[in-house]
């Protein structure tokens, strides 16, 4: 068994699990709704081998955790996402690549074999589109898996795409298109793409930026894509001197860029805003000549890179609205939330459209500590009200993923699903909340047969 205990991002709720398993007839308290049939699939970091040097949680090998809801019961399975890099390490029996804090520690032989000192860990998100299930990591190609969690290999969309691909693409509920982007420290620094409903790459647009910056997420509407050009700048000079590859440079400013999704016009209209970073956007939509963009705003981008990866950073993020007036060329900013939070989600049916509700992971005491949230919050953006489901002391919740009720009609007809860790014994449950009444007691709690480490993002795959 590997010894991970000497690193804070490899111990406690982050400690990797070392096996792959399948378990049926799980213990359920409460009652699973009859309409909840499908798979709750979540991705996250799970290092298979002790790192050879520094480690950041973003370096962990992707592992999928699947909870299958069927016939009123549940079964569980987990599998590593076996990318080319992980397969090489399994062959050699040890870690061979560098990481976020020290990419050049990679074994020269593995650089020669793969062409990169970094391993595509495919650990950030997992989505389904056009019959493909894709594991995403923003610095490389998506990795395709099947519903049995078997890795099928890197996906190039029939040879038309070379990557990288964001971990946060957007699905247009009206057209079935999947919209995404890739960023890079070398030109072109930003590139926008669109897949049609059949999964064919139909559009790619290069976007000029004055400097290479990290862009984790973006927003889309019916007619536009919105990007945040921010002060998290790739600083190769600092990196070559032994420092982190990213530098926070607020004097560079920040701006929102609006790109038309359709037609021949690929000109981006830019709108200056106060320096900030957004790890995750909630949603965006159009109203007349205005674009409304909601996201979790951080004053200063901090993900622990400057501390060598020992923590997830200390910056609090707040749900914030930017209203872009396309005619006036102006932006108005306002904070929407009373509690700090992140991992924002909406119902997929309103993505890019005007939404009334949004769901965030948050901290009931009003203090955000990295990504360790203890409650889920439902925001009614029409009424300006909130409903909070606090899990209590000692619990850490993941993002709340919306699963629609197939018999429902309203935007919030459905359920909110989350992986929940009890930090006292690190046991794990999946909790099912009524999305119409988030503050109420859970409809069901599914006890997992194994500890599941803290992870990132996931999707509801309905049958």
Secondary structure in CASP SS format (residue, H / E / C, confidence):
PFRMAT SS
TARGET T0000
AUTHOR 0000-0000-0000
METHOD secondary structure of the structure
MODEL  1
X C 1.00
X C 1.00
X C 1.00
X C 1.00
X C 1.00
X C 1.00
X C 1.00
X H 1.00
X H 1.00
X H 1.00
X C 1.00
X H 1.00
X H 1.00
X H 1.00
X C 1.00
X C 1.00
X C 1.00
X C 1.00
X C 1.00
X C 1.00
X C 1.00
X E 1.00
X E 1.00
X C 1.00
X C 1.00
X C 1.00
X C 1.00
X E 1.00
X E 1.00
X E 1.00
X C 1.00
X C 1.00
X C 1.00
X C 1.00
X C 1.00
X C 1.00
X C 1.00
X E 1.00
X E 1.00
X E 1.00
X E 1.00
X E 1.00
X E 1.00
X E 1.00
X E 1.00
X C 1.00
X C 1.00
X C 1.00
X C 1.00
X C 1.00
X C 1.00
X C 1.00
X C 1.00
X C 1.00
X C 1.00
X C 1.00
X H 1.00
X H 1.00
X H 1.00
X C 1.00
X C 1.00
X E 1.00
X E 1.00
X E 1.00
X E 1.00
X E 1.00
X E 1.00
X E 1.00
X E 1.00
X E 1.00
X C 1.00
X C 1.00
X E 1.00
X E 1.00
X E 1.00
X E 1.00
X E 1.00
X E 1.00
X E 1.00
X E 1.00
X C 1.00
X C 1.00
X C 1.00
X H 1.00
X H 1.00
X H 1.00
X H 1.00
X H 1.00
X H 1.00
X H 1.00
X H 1.00
X H 1.00
X C 1.00
X C 1.00
X C 1.00
X C 1.00
X C 1.00
X E 1.00
X C 1.00
X C 1.00
X C 1.00
X C 1.00
X H 1.00
X H 1.00
X H 1.00
X C 1.00
X C 1.00
X H 1.00
X H 1.00
X H 1.00
X H 1.00
X H 1.00
X H 1.00
X H 1.00
X C 1.00
X C 1.00
X C 1.00
X E 1.00
X C 1.00
X C 1.00
X C 1.00
X C 1.00
X C 1.00
X C 1.00
X E 1.00
X E 1.00
X E 1.00
X E 1.00
X E 1.00
X C 1.00
X C 1.00
X E 1.00
X E 1.00
X E 1.00
X E 1.00
X E 1.00
X C 1.00
X C 1.00
X C 1.00
X C 1.00
X C 1.00
X E 1.00
X E 1.00
X E 1.00
X E 1.00
X C 1.00
X C 1.00
X C 1.00
X C 1.00
X C 1.00
X E 1.00
X E 1.00
X E 1.00
X E 1.00
X E 1.00
X C 1.00
X C 1.00
X C 1.00
X C 1.00
X C 1.00
X C 1.00
X C 1.00
X C 1.00
X C 1.00
X C 1.00
X C 1.00
X C 1.00
X C 1.00
X C 1.00
X E 1.00
X E 1.00
X C 1.00
X C 1.00
X C 1.00
X C 1.00
X C 1.00
X C 1.00
X E 1.00
X E 1.00
X E 1.00
X E 1.00
X E 1.00
X E 1.00
X C 1.00
X C 1.00
X C 1.00
X C 1.00
X C 1.00
X C 1.00
X E 1.00
X E 1.00
X E 1.00
X E 1.00
X E 1.00
X E 1.00
X C 1.00
X C 1.00
X C 1.00
X C 1.00
X C 1.00
X E 1.00
X E 1.00
X E 1.00
X E 1.00
X E 1.00
X E 1.00
X E 1.00
X C 1.00
X C 1.00
X C 1.00
X C 1.00
X C 1.00
X E 1.00
X C 1.00
X C 1.00
X C 1.00
X C 1.00
X C 1.00
X E 1.00
X E 1.00
X C 1.00
X C 1.00
X C 1.00
X E 1.00
X E 1.00
X E 1.00
X E 1.00
X E 1.00
X E 1.00
X C 1.00
X C 1.00
X E 1.00
X E 1.00
X E 1.00
X C 1.00
X H 1.00
X H 1.00
X H 1.00
X H 1.00
X H 1.00
X C 1.00
X C 1.00
X C 1.00
X C 1.00
X C 1.00
X E 1.00
X E 1.00
X E 1.00
X C 1.00
X H 1.00
X H 1.00
X H 1.00
X C 1.00
X E 1.00
X E 1.00
X E 1.00
X E 1.00
X E 1.00
X E 1.00
X E 1.00
X C 1.00
X C 1.00
X C 1.00
X C 1.00
X C 1.00
X C 1.00
X C 1.00
X E 1.00
X E 1.00
X E 1.00
X E 1.00
X E 1.00
X E 1.00
X C 1.00
X C 1.00
X C 1.00
X E 1.00
X E 1.00
X E 1.00
X E 1.00
X E 1.00
X E 1.00
X E 1.00
X E 1.00
X E 1.00
X E 1.00
X E 1.00
X C 1.00
X C 1.00
X E 1.00
X E 1.00
X E 1.00
X E 1.00
X E 1.00
X E 1.00
X E 1.00
X E 1.00
X E 1.00
X C 1.00
X C 1.00
X C 1.00
X C 1.00
X C 1.00
X C 1.00
X H 1.00
X H 1.00
X H 1.00
X C 1.00
X C 1.00
X C 1.00
X C 1.00
X C 1.00
X C 1.00
X C 1.00
X C 1.00
X C 1.00
X E 1.00
X E 1.00
X E 1.00
X E 1.00
X E 1.00
X E 1.00
X E 1.00
X E 1.00
X E 1.00
X C 1.00
X C 1.00
X C 1.00
X C 1.00
X E 1.00
X E 1.00
X E 1.00
X E 1.00
X E 1.00
X E 1.00
X C 1.00
X C 1.00
X C 1.00
X C 1.00
X C 1.00
X E 1.00
X E 1.00
X E 1.00
X E 1.00
X E 1.00
X C 1.00
X C 1.00
X H 1.00
X H 1.00
X H 1.00
X C 1.00
X C 1.00
X C 1.00
X C 1.00
X C 1.00
X C 1.00
X E 1.00
X E 1.00
X E 1.00
X E 1.00
X E 1.00
X E 1.00
X C 1.00
X C 1.00
X C 1.00
X C 1.00
X C 1.00
X C 1.00
X C 1.00
X C 1.00
X C 1.00
X C 1.00
X E 1.00
X C 1.00
X E 1.00
X E 1.00
X E 1.00
X E 1.00
X E 1.00
X E 1.00
X C 1.00
X C 1.00
X C 1.00
X C 1.00
X E 1.00
X E 1.00
X E 1.00
X E 1.00
X E 1.00
X E 1.00
X C 1.00
X C 1.00
X C 1.00
X C 1.00
X E 1.00
X E 1.00
X E 1.00
X C 1.00
X C 1.00
X C 1.00
X E 1.00
X E 1.00
X E 1.00
X E 1.00
X C 1.00
X C 1.00
X C 1.00
X C 1.00
X C 1.00
X C 1.00
X C 1.00
X C 1.00
X C 1.00
X E 1.00
X E 1.00
X E 1.00
X E 1.00
X E 1.00
X E 1.00
X E 1.00
X E 1.00
X E 1.00
X C 1.00
X C 1.00
X C 1.00
X C 1.00
X E 1.00
X E 1.00
X E 1.00
X E 1.00
X E 1.00
X E 1.00
X E 1.00
X E 1.00
X C 1.00
X C 1.00
X C 1.00
X C 1.00
X C 1.00
X C 1.00
X C 1.00
X C 1.00
X C 1.00
X E 1.00
X E 1.00
X E 1.00
X E 1.00
X C 1.00
X C 1.00
X C 1.00
X C 1.00
X C 1.00
X C 1.00
X C 1.00
X C 1.00
X C 1.00
X C 1.00
X E 1.00
X E 1.00
X E 1.00
X E 1.00
X E 1.00
X C 1.00
END
